[in-house]
Amino acid sequence: MTPRPPKRTKGADDELNLAALHWAMGKGRIVAGCIAPHPPHLVYAENPPQNEPVAEGGWEQLRWGYERLRASLADKDYDAIVLLSPHWQTYVGTHFLGLPHFEGLSVDPIFPNLFRYHYDMNVDVDLAKAIHDEAEAAGLPVKMMENPDFRVDYGTITTGHLFNPDWDKPLVVISSNRSTAYYSVEVMQEIMMELGKVTRRAIEASGKKVVVLASNSLSHRHFTTESEMPEDMSKEHITSHAMHLWDMRMIDYMRSGQAQRILDEMPEFTEQAIAESDGGGLSWLLSTLDVPDYPAILHGYGTIIGTGNAVVEWPCYAHEEEQA
Amino acid sequence: MSEGGVVASFVVPVHPHTVLAPDMNPGWRALRNAYDEAAQTIRDLEADLLIIYSTTWPSIIGHQIQADPNPEWVMVDHDFHDLGSIPYSFNIDAEFAHAWDDANRNRGLQSRCVNYKGFPIDVGSVVALTLLNPDNSIPAVIVSSNMYANRSETTVLAKSCLDVIKSQGRRAVAITAMSLSNRMFTDFIEPADDKIHSLKDDEWNRKILEFLEEGRLEDVGQLSRTIHQQIRVQKVVAFKPMWWLSAMNGNRNDLTGKILAYEAIHGAGGAVVHVDPTSTGVGDKEYDEDDVEYFHGERGVLDTGTETDENIEQAASEIADGGAGTSERSTPEANGPALWDPTEAEGSVNTTAAPKPVGAYPHARRVGDMLYLSGVGPRQPGTNSIPGGPIHDENGEPLDYDIRAQTHAVVENVRRIVEEAGARFDQVVDVTTFLVDMKRDFAGYNEVWAETLGLVGPTRTTLAIDALPTPIAVEMKVIVHLGE
């Protein structure tokens, strides 16, 4: 028997209407897109059982921001998380984790005193391969990572934990192609805009509901010293007023639905704020979300060893409800 | 214990092809063969320590030094994971690592050891240690490349390493794990198609190798910024390893270099170079940039100034103790070098009425009926202030100053030291004066001379020089005849 679409009635339950819409379109969809930064300090401060070091807290504004993000999406159903991490740095093309399961110990090579995390994660290889294939068809150099000894980068693990501490959703993990280093922010953005488009197409074709995460800070100038107790919040602040101004400017654009202006100013922002957008995650995210013109939700902002970090959600579900 | 030193230095490539796939490309095989030759040379030299400065281990909080005595894991490259895995189990000299860490802090550097199970040793270090020390018979130590460090910090990092090598009497091999040009092809290529990414990269690489073969390591170090701009992808770690390697070899240009191989690895310039410390007798160094002994750079940004000062003071004390054992250095002023207590060798004449020295020497020394004064400037005892004002601020920006006031203060300091020796001012027989700005200052200095020492009548020589250790314009070297 041919399945029937859910009945769509004006004024009826919005979720039902949306389900009907997507069923009719035969499309997967993006539930939400988020900036989900990965400083290991946040996991360290939380003291989850997977992490070896023990902290007395710290960086609460950002950790509470993550709590609000999780709460915001708690009642939203989705199948997978697609994540781009600037700490899986590839210089030859863009790579995708290509095995169904990874586990091991992730030690941050820069802050090993804070982050030694025992991870156990699943990968949605089908969706990863679908994005890979779509990117390859678009002419992007891509590769599936199928070496079982591969140690997943700490950026992925940190964002993965903070966004979904239960690890009960499979991930698609995309490497950060370092085209900013090779060429320029402009070239990076061109590549990432294309990668975002094919990511979106592959998600829609997959029929799956997905959350996409760009795992990056905003301004990214670190302090070069660390206080004796890293979680001593009396030492934490932005490295300079200029960094603060850039961060607030970008957040204003996010909150007012001006994603295009973020993209327009990406070269200046990336170079002047030494922003972690150099890894392409933010450009990719905004492209994957089809350059949203609706407001994002700022769940939290704070500094970590001087860098500026925001937890931001573009609530695609709410936007679709409005459109529906 | 014999005196330690660097018995050889090597430049080696970082990518895993030489370990995992040497026979997929003749160039990769040539690099592997060169690696094997380097390993044999190290064994023949009976080296007892391998020190790796790795450009593929970036750090933020100062420099990090591996201190796990036996780090074990399986390394998979982020890009070339399809070539396979490299299991490793290394023999790390943790004692040396901690001593180096201490020495770093003694010289004002931010530094720390890392000793954590599962720490991801970087690909460059894994490749280098796997091939240069295949049986783990020689203990090793690995240091990171700090992404914010510049030349002075990287140079001091080497000097602190040398401090420990000498104190422990080690026969050390200094190794930089690095590419020359580091631009790889951004697409996947067949191994047979590998070549240097561009003619420009190739030409620069060959120029670097020409310098290294001539033993001109310091010249390569001083070209580092240019090399970085010309043939380096602007990754987080700049072209710093030659700063470190040159300082490990005494910033020399008369070394003996040998190129063992130069080939492409996915477009990047890979080379194995042996630098022998034996002097060729040619190639004198020509410094364009100052040498540095202590790092006084951008630190303390978390407002832990007291802690930093204590570190430096402790450092000074330890360094001094390692020398004469009696000297003591005080916290350095923002605008000038650290101050020392004067040394006390036989015949020394010292006084609290004269400014503290800026090194380990006395105010004066008596030999027979002659008294030789160390160079005397205008700084005031106790406060270290400069009458007439300093010639530049702590950022090096020039300031207006009064040469007459400075010269008067110099003469007064000379008088105090002479009198401390029990001599009279009119027994000064010879003076050599150093001026940093002859054109500007000679007239004023000459006027004060006429009013003071000119009345006594010593012979005099006046020289123009580039700079003095403190921000002063005038210094005098004085000889006194104590007999009637």
Interface residues (C-beta under 8 A of the other chain):
Chain A: W88 Q89 T90 Y91 V92 G93 H95 G104 L105 V107 P109 I110 F111 P112 N113 R116 P141 K143 M145 E146 N147 D149 F150 R151 D153 S175 N177 R178 S179 A181 Y182 H222 F223 T224 T225 E226 S227 K235 T239 I305 G306
Chain B: W57 P58 S59 I60 I61 G62 Q64 W73 V74 V76 H78 D79 F80 H81 D82 G84 S85 Q110 V114 Y116 K117 G118 F119 P120 D122 N146 Y148 R183 M184 F185 T186 D187 F188 V233 Q234 K235 H266 E298 R299 G300 V301 L302 D303 T304
